[in-house]
Amino acid sequence: MHCLHSRHCRPTAHGGHLTTRQVLRPIGRSIVRPTRVADVEAATEPREKSEDAASSLSVQEEDDALFGPVPDALLQKRKAFGDRIRGKLVLAPLTKGGNLPFRRLCAEFGCEVTMSEMAFAKPLLKGDRVERARLAKAANEPLYGFQVATKVISEGVAAGALAQQSGADWLDINVGCPIHEASRRGLGAVMLRKPRSLAKLVHGVVNGCELPVSVKVRTGESEKKVNIERVARLLSRAGAAGLIVHGRTMEQRYRKPADWAHITALAAQHPDLPIIGNGDVLTHYDAAWRLAESGAAAVMAGRGALIRPWLFAEFKQGKEFGWSAEERVTLVYRRLVALMREHFGDDAMGRRKAWYFLPWHFSFFHRYRRYPQDVYGAAARDYPLILTRVDTVDERLGESVGELDPLERLLRCELEEAHERIAGALWDAGSDADAITALRRLASENLEEWEAAARSKEGRGDASRGGGVGGKRDRDEEY
């Protein structure tokens, strides 16, 4: 006897239905799966009716009619996922920054939940070498999520199978990326424009994937089109194991503070759906009070972790370490170099591969400043520290240019040439002591010139353009 959905329908272990004539099968380096009826429906669905064309009540009724009750198996999977992430500080999926050596570094500093850099499903399944590399999980990552960008159910299911084979603990669907590279393909945050199509996609992937499936979203397309409550309700009914909410709209990118009021509301409205709150977490006390007051199951750090990868250890211990320049060089930056040598190779080819990442990391490392809670705790509640302009020295902490260690000034220099030279000194040094000697020599010979060049650049530290804490450009590294 055939299912009423289709004579080719195969009920899943979770009580859902997937229409297909074949099962997933590996072929060579990629995975081939036939087109599903559900895929066609999700990709070709007519333009959804505007909510202005019908009452909000009828819209909700139509939304609720899309799916039946979430099967018990999926509810159990959701609960298990929530139990594993609860109370944790999660490393966000980071463009470029989500490389395996950096994730290993964060894990060494106590990060227990990590995520891959976003992978585009289509080239991933065709065997693209770069996309396939994002599947790799480090041995010290206890809970690892693989993030994929897709709008086709069969792609999401196949990506989930690859992720599972590679050791991932869950699959995340990206619905938060605001950049053109994603939006021109109909991926990322633009998918928030059609919540029902998105929900059908998630429902199909959830029912075809053995891994738990979360979805990372923003609050809406723009401030006038915030629809996160509707999206969350639909995704919960679609069977998502969790929802990661970046508290900004697609259009805002990083230009305004994250709106945690939405995250708090969602946590209250969906007590059984694990909510991970994301946005503007820079310090251990940012993470602690956001976690305590939002009601979210966990909080996520992106740019904050890029600036201070040891944030996870500070969060666990409830204090700022306040490491000196020499301590950061030996404990953090040289350790990252060692991990990159191990991963990419300790030769000329390895250096070329590492150089795509290492100097770039100093575009975030240079933003590090001490933020003692007794000095900055109250201010952080009024306006995010990560968006606050700072200069080379912090007068609130009694710093002055003349008294600041030249090595500290060098590490705070925002000039890209300085980052390149710092990375080179760290890579070439035979020991920590040699690295510090080489960096101090760089400071002695070049610092004043580099600081002058940095001051002459427009937009320095302009938080309205996405930089904050010494930055200068609108960045989209965190999805």
PyMOL commands that set and color helices and strands:
alter all, ss='L'
color gray80, all
select helices_A, chain A and resi 37-44+51-53+56-64+72-85+100-108+121-125+129-133+153-165+180-183+188-193+195-208+223-225+228-237+260-269+284-294+303-307+311-317+325-344+348-354+358-365+373-382+385-387+395-397+406-411+416-428+432-456+463-465
alter helices_A, ss='H'
color red, helices_A
select strands_A, chain A and resi 9-11+17-19+25-27+30-32+89-91+113-115+119-120+143-149+170-175+213-218+242-246+275-278+298-301
alter strands_A, ss='S'
color yellow, strands_A
deselect
rebuild
show_as cartoon
